[in-house]
Amino acid sequence: MLATTATSAFAQRPRRGPIPLTIEEVVPLGLITLQTGTTFMDTEVGGLSAISYDAGRDVYYVLSDDSGKRGPARYYTVTIDISEAGQLLDVTFLDVTFLRDKNGNLFNERGLDPEGIEWMRPGQLTIASEGDADDSPPIDPSVKRFNDSGKEKLALPIPSKFLPDGEESYGVLFNRGFESLTASPDRRFLYAATENALIQDGSWPTVNEGSPARLLQFSLGHGRGHIAEYVYPVSPISRAPIPHRKLASNGLVELQALDNAGTVLAMERSFALGVGNSVTLYETSIQGASDVSGHDPLPATDTAISKRQVASIEALGYDPDNLEGMTFGPGILPGGYRPLILVSDNNFRSFQTTQFMLLGVKLKPALATP
């Protein structure tokens, strides 16, 4: 009787899913700056818009968004030296890899605008491209798999609602396509997001209103091929430009998965002429959000992704340049912090710099386990 009761209780015990994590604290740990004009292996180091860590090789892949103006589309392999005490000591460039299409040819100028990179497994990288909505005909945004020699192997399906029509009435806007990319730690899901709203969904942010970007969730494990979409509410521009009515923007520029339960760290970068950059980190979750993949344009009533500010880069004591990439590094630092490395895109401009920034992120379970 006891055995029967125990078996019955075990059978009725709910299956445990992935445990969501939450951010308890973010602290500054170091900054290294490279001046514009720095070169490596006959290329100009610049436009660094994304970074991903390869645990097997203990290296980082840093993506340049150069679409062919200064050199072929490419990423760099680097090491980042962090001391046992948690200090950022050095960044060393080891190699450069040029990206090639399925035929093994270098991409034509503007043929690929690489903005997001994620190491998936040995020999496989995924790269997101904004495309070029202003080209004639427009070049579609994409999410593609590459091998470790830089050759394209597979293009993931992109819903038609994202594809620009060449008339700025539908799809992604120029320079507002896929800017961010991350995978869940178990590599079952891949996340990519637009920087701002699709044309048919809304407008760019202003100092008074935000913008409804779309976040795509690609299923890579069970249910492979399914794509869900969620609304990510990009915040309004943080500060008005000087003088008034000059250039200003805000956008979702990077994602970093925190767990296998759909919790993602998001980075927004706001810029205002005469003021500069403002960079904010948010903890977000798709749990409880509406899947809007069946809606074009967006409805007004569906539930957006939840969002909680966890850090302001300026409040941490840094003067941020055009930060666009972030990834977790290896191990746990003193105090229980995970190393988070951020990198900036200098736009190849002499008055900007390339920043490698180290933050410590302390995580804890969001829910108590039974």
C-alpha positions as CSV (number, residue, x, y, z in Angstrom):
1,M,0.0,0.0,0.0
2,L,2.8,2.4,0.9
3,A,4.6,1.6,-2.4
4,T,1.4,2.2,-4.4
5,T,0.8,5.5,-2.6
6,A,4.4,6.7,-3.3
7,T,4.2,5.7,-6.9
8,S,0.9,7.6,-7.3
9,A,2.3,10.7,-5.7
10,F,5.4,10.6,-7.9
11,A,3.3,10.2,-11.0
12,Q,1.2,13.2,-10.1
13,R,4.2,15.4,-9.3
14,P,4.3,18.3,-11.8
15,R,7.2,18.2,-14.3
16,R,9.7,20.9,-13.5
17,G,10.4,23.2,-16.4
18,P,13.4,25.6,-16.8
19,I,13.9,27.7,-13.7
20,P,13.7,31.4,-14.6
21,L,16.5,33.7,-13.3
22,T,16.4,37.3,-12.3
23,I,19.2,39.9,-12.0
24,E,20.0,41.0,-8.4
25,E,22.8,43.4,-9.1
26,V,25.0,44.9,-11.9
27,V,28.4,46.4,-11.0
28,P,31.2,48.1,-13.2
29,L,34.5,46.2,-13.4
30,G,36.6,47.8,-16.1
31,L,37.0,49.5,-19.5
32,I,39.5,49.2,-22.4
33,T,39.3,51.7,-25.2
34,L,40.7,51.3,-28.8
35,Q,41.2,54.4,-30.9
36,T,39.6,54.6,-34.3
37,G,42.2,53.7,-37.0
38,T,43.5,50.6,-35.1
39,T,44.4,47.9,-37.6
40,F,44.8,44.2,-37.5
41,M,45.8,41.8,-40.4
42,D,45.3,44.6,-43.0
43,T,41.8,45.4,-41.8
44,E,40.6,48.4,-39.8
45,V,39.2,47.4,-36.5
46,G,35.8,49.2,-36.2
47,G,32.1,48.9,-36.4
48,L,32.1,46.3,-33.7
49,S,28.4,45.6,-33.3
50,A,28.2,42.2,-31.6
51,I,30.2,39.7,-29.5
52,S,29.8,36.1,-28.5
53,Y,31.8,33.7,-26.3
54,D,33.0,30.2,-27.5
55,A,33.5,28.2,-24.3
56,G,35.3,25.3,-26.1
57,R,38.1,27.5,-27.4
58,D,37.9,30.2,-24.7
59,V,37.8,32.9,-27.3
60,Y,35.3,35.6,-28.3
61,Y,34.0,36.3,-31.8
62,V,33.5,40.1,-32.4
63,L,31.5,41.1,-35.4
64,S,32.2,44.2,-37.5
65,D,29.2,45.7,-39.3
66,D,31.4,46.9,-42.1
67,S,29.2,45.9,-45.2
68,G,32.1,46.3,-47.6
69,K,33.1,49.9,-47.5
70,R,36.4,49.4,-45.8
71,G,36.8,45.7,-46.2
72,P,34.8,42.5,-46.6
73,A,32.1,41.6,-44.0
74,R,34.1,39.9,-41.2
75,Y,34.4,39.0,-37.6
76,Y,37.4,38.9,-35.3
77,T,38.6,36.2,-32.9
78,V,39.9,37.8,-29.7
79,T,40.8,36.8,-26.1
80,I,39.8,38.9,-23.2
81,D,41.9,38.7,-20.1
82,I,40.0,39.0,-16.8
83,S,42.0,38.6,-13.6
84,E,40.9,36.3,-10.7
85,A,40.0,39.5,-8.8
86,G,37.6,40.4,-11.6
87,Q,39.6,43.2,-13.3
88,L,39.6,43.7,-17.1
89,L,43.3,43.4,-18.1
90,D,43.6,43.1,-21.9
91,V,41.9,42.4,-25.2
92,T,44.1,40.6,-27.8
93,F,43.1,40.1,-31.4
94,L,44.0,36.7,-32.8
95,D,42.4,36.3,-36.2
96,V,40.0,37.7,-38.7
97,T,37.4,35.7,-40.7
98,F,35.8,37.0,-43.8
99,L,32.2,36.0,-44.4
100,R,31.3,34.3,-47.6
101,D,28.0,33.2,-49.3
102,K,26.9,29.7,-50.1
103,N,29.1,29.7,-53.2
104,G,32.2,30.6,-51.2
105,N,32.3,34.2,-52.6
106,L,32.8,37.3,-50.5
107,F,29.6,39.2,-50.0
108,N,29.2,42.2,-52.4
109,E,29.3,45.6,-50.9
110,R,26.0,46.2,-48.9
111,G,25.1,42.6,-49.6
112,L,25.3,41.8,-45.9
113,D,25.0,44.3,-43.0
114,P,26.1,42.0,-40.1
115,E,24.8,43.2,-36.7
116,G,24.4,40.2,-34.4
117,I,26.5,37.1,-33.8
118,E,26.0,34.0,-31.7
119,W,28.3,31.0,-31.2
120,M,26.0,28.0,-31.3
121,R,28.2,24.9,-31.1
122,P,31.7,23.9,-32.4
123,G,32.0,24.9,-36.0
124,Q,28.7,26.8,-36.1
125,L,27.9,30.5,-35.8
126,T,24.7,32.4,-36.4
127,I,24.8,35.9,-37.8
128,A,21.9,38.4,-38.1
129,S,21.9,41.1,-40.9
130,E,19.8,44.2,-41.2
131,G,20.0,44.0,-45.0
132,D,19.4,47.3,-46.8
133,A,15.9,48.5,-47.1
134,D,17.1,51.5,-49.2
135,D,18.8,49.6,-51.9
136,S,17.2,49.0,-55.2
137,P,15.9,46.3,-55.1
138,P,16.0,46.2,-51.3
139,I,18.2,43.6,-49.6
140,D,16.2,41.6,-47.0
141,P,17.2,41.2,-43.4
142,S,18.4,37.7,-42.6
143,V,19.5,35.3,-39.9
144,K,22.0,32.8,-41.3
145,R,24.2,30.0,-40.1
146,F,27.9,30.0,-40.9
147,N,30.7,27.5,-40.4
148,D,33.9,28.5,-38.6
149,S,35.6,29.3,-41.8
150,G,33.0,32.0,-42.5
151,K,31.0,30.2,-45.2
152,E,27.2,30.5,-45.2
153,K,25.5,27.1,-44.7
154,L,21.8,27.9,-44.1
155,A,19.4,30.8,-44.0
156,L,16.6,30.7,-41.4
157,P,13.1,31.6,-42.7
158,I,12.1,35.2,-42.1
159,P,8.4,36.0,-42.1
160,S,7.3,38.1,-45.0
161,K,6.1,40.9,-42.8
162,F,9.7,41.8,-42.1
163,L,10.8,42.1,-45.8
164,P,11.0,45.7,-47.1
165,D,8.9,46.6,-50.1
166,G,11.3,49.3,-51.4
167,E,8.8,52.0,-51.0
168,E,9.1,52.5,-47.2
169,S,5.5,51.4,-46.7
170,Y,6.1,47.9,-45.4
171,G,8.7,45.8,-43.6
172,V,11.8,46.9,-41.8
173,L,13.0,50.5,-42.2
174,F,16.6,51.3,-43.3
175,N,19.0,50.8,-40.4
176,R,16.2,49.5,-38.1
177,G,16.2,45.8,-38.9
178,F,17.8,42.9,-37.0
179,E,20.3,44.4,-34.6
180,S,20.3,41.8,-31.9
181,L,20.8,38.0,-31.6
182,T,21.1,35.5,-28.7
183,A,20.4,31.8,-28.0
184,S,19.1,30.1,-24.9
185,P,21.9,28.4,-23.0
186,D,20.5,24.9,-24.0
187,R,20.5,26.1,-27.6
188,R,16.8,25.2,-28.1
189,F,15.8,28.7,-29.0
190,L,17.3,31.6,-30.9
191,Y,16.1,35.1,-30.4
192,A,16.4,38.0,-32.9
193,A,14.8,41.4,-32.8
194,T,14.3,44.5,-34.8
195,E,15.7,47.8,-33.5
196,N,12.4,49.6,-33.8
197,A,8.9,48.9,-35.2
198,L,8.1,47.6,-38.6
199,I,6.7,50.3,-40.8
200,Q,3.2,48.9,-40.7
201,D,3.4,48.5,-36.9
202,G,4.3,51.9,-35.7
203,S,6.9,54.7,-35.8
204,W,10.3,55.4,-34.4
205,P,10.6,56.5,-30.8
206,T,10.3,60.1,-29.8
207,V,11.1,61.8,-26.5
208,N,7.5,61.2,-25.6
209,E,6.6,57.8,-27.1
210,G,8.3,54.4,-27.5
211,S,8.2,52.0,-30.4
212,P,6.9,48.4,-30.7
213,A,9.8,46.3,-32.0
214,R,9.2,42.6,-32.8
215,L,11.2,39.9,-31.2
216,L,11.4,36.5,-33.0
217,Q,11.8,33.2,-31.2
218,F,13.1,30.5,-33.5
219,S,12.6,26.9,-32.2
220,L,15.8,24.9,-32.8
221,G,15.1,21.8,-30.8
222,H,11.7,20.0,-30.5
223,G,9.3,21.8,-32.8
224,R,12.1,22.9,-35.0
225,G,11.1,25.6,-37.5
226,H,8.4,27.2,-35.4
227,I,8.7,31.0,-35.2
228,A,6.9,32.9,-32.4
229,E,6.9,36.7,-32.3
230,Y,6.5,39.1,-29.4
231,V,6.3,42.8,-28.9
232,Y,9.3,44.4,-27.3
233,P,8.3,47.9,-26.1
234,V,11.3,50.1,-26.9
235,S,11.5,53.1,-24.6
236,P,11.2,56.8,-25.6
237,I,14.4,58.7,-26.4
238,S,16.0,59.4,-23.0
239,R,17.1,63.0,-23.6
240,A,16.0,65.6,-26.2
241,P,18.7,66.7,-28.7
242,I,20.4,70.1,-28.6
243,P,19.3,72.1,-30.5
244,H,15.7,71.0,-30.5
245,R,14.4,68.9,-33.4
246,K,17.9,67.7,-34.4
247,L,18.9,64.0,-34.8
248,A,17.8,61.7,-31.9
249,S,16.9,58.0,-31.7
250,N,16.5,55.0,-29.4
251,G,16.6,51.4,-30.3
252,L,16.9,47.8,-29.1
253,V,20.5,47.0,-30.0
254,E,21.3,43.7,-28.3
255,L,19.9,40.7,-26.4
256,Q,21.6,38.2,-24.0
257,A,19.6,35.1,-22.8
258,L,19.8,34.6,-19.1
259,D,18.1,31.2,-18.8
260,N,16.1,28.6,-20.7
261,A,12.8,30.0,-19.6
262,G,12.6,33.0,-21.9
263,T,14.3,35.6,-19.6
264,V,16.5,37.9,-21.7
265,L,18.7,40.8,-20.9
266,A,18.1,43.7,-23.4
267,M,20.3,46.6,-24.2
268,E,18.8,49.9,-25.5
269,R,21.0,52.7,-26.8
270,S,19.6,56.2,-27.1
271,F,21.4,59.0,-28.9
272,A,20.7,62.7,-29.1
273,L,22.7,65.2,-31.1
274,G,24.5,67.6,-28.8
275,V,23.9,65.3,-25.8
276,G,25.5,61.9,-26.7
277,N,24.7,58.3,-25.9
278,S,22.6,56.9,-23.1
279,V,22.6,53.1,-22.7
280,T,20.2,51.1,-20.5
281,L,19.9,47.4,-19.6
282,Y,16.5,45.8,-19.0
283,E,15.5,42.4,-17.8
284,T,12.7,41.1,-20.0
285,S,10.7,37.9,-20.3
286,I,8.5,36.4,-22.9
287,Q,6.5,34.5,-20.2
288,G,2.9,35.8,-20.3
289,A,3.4,37.8,-23.5
290,S,1.2,37.3,-26.5
291,D,2.5,35.6,-29.6
292,V,1.8,38.1,-32.3
293,S,3.2,36.1,-35.3
294,G,-0.3,35.9,-36.8
295,H,-0.9,39.6,-36.7
296,D,0.1,42.1,-39.5
297,P,0.0,44.9,-38.5
298,L,0.2,44.6,-34.7
299,P,-3.1,44.7,-32.8
300,A,-3.5,47.3,-30.1
301,T,-4.5,45.0,-27.3
302,D,-2.0,42.1,-27.0
303,T,0.3,41.8,-24.1
304,A,3.9,42.9,-24.7
305,I,7.1,41.5,-23.2
306,S,7.6,42.4,-19.5
307,K,10.5,44.8,-18.9
308,R,12.5,46.0,-15.8
309,Q,15.4,48.4,-15.8
310,V,18.4,46.8,-14.1
311,A,21.3,49.2,-15.0
312,S,22.1,52.5,-16.6
313,I,25.7,52.5,-18.0
314,E,26.1,56.2,-17.1
315,A,24.9,55.5,-13.5
316,L,27.6,52.8,-13.3
317,G,30.2,55.6,-13.9
318,Y,30.9,55.2,-17.6
319,D,30.6,57.5,-20.5
320,P,29.3,55.1,-23.1
321,D,30.1,55.3,-26.8
322,N,27.8,53.5,-29.3
323,L,27.5,50.3,-27.3
324,E,25.8,47.5,-29.4
325,G,27.1,44.1,-28.4
326,M,27.2,42.0,-25.2
327,T,27.9,38.5,-24.1
328,F,28.6,36.5,-20.9
329,G,32.2,35.4,-20.4
330,P,33.3,32.3,-18.5
331,G,33.2,31.4,-14.8
332,I,32.0,33.3,-11.7
333,L,33.9,36.3,-10.4
334,P,34.5,37.2,-6.8
335,G,31.2,38.1,-5.1
336,G,29.2,35.7,-7.3
337,Y,29.1,37.9,-10.3
338,R,29.0,36.6,-13.9
339,P,31.3,38.6,-16.3
340,L,29.3,40.5,-19.0
341,I,31.3,42.1,-21.8
342,L,29.9,45.0,-23.8
343,V,31.5,46.3,-27.0
344,S,30.8,49.5,-29.0
345,D,30.5,50.3,-32.7
346,N,32.7,53.4,-33.4
347,N,31.1,53.8,-36.9
348,F,34.7,54.2,-38.2
349,R,34.6,57.9,-37.1
350,S,37.6,59.6,-35.6
351,F,35.6,61.3,-32.8
352,Q,34.3,57.9,-31.6
353,T,36.1,55.0,-29.9
354,T,35.8,51.2,-29.6
355,Q,35.0,50.3,-26.0
356,F,35.3,46.9,-24.4
357,M,33.5,47.2,-21.1
358,L,33.3,44.6,-18.3
359,L,30.3,44.4,-15.9
360,G,29.5,42.0,-13.2
361,V,26.0,40.5,-13.1
362,K,24.6,38.7,-10.1
363,L,21.8,36.3,-10.9
364,K,19.4,34.4,-8.6
365,P,16.4,32.1,-9.2
366,A,13.2,34.1,-9.8
367,L,11.0,31.5,-8.2
368,A,11.5,29.3,-5.2
369,T,11.8,25.6,-6.2
370,P,9.6,23.1,-4.4
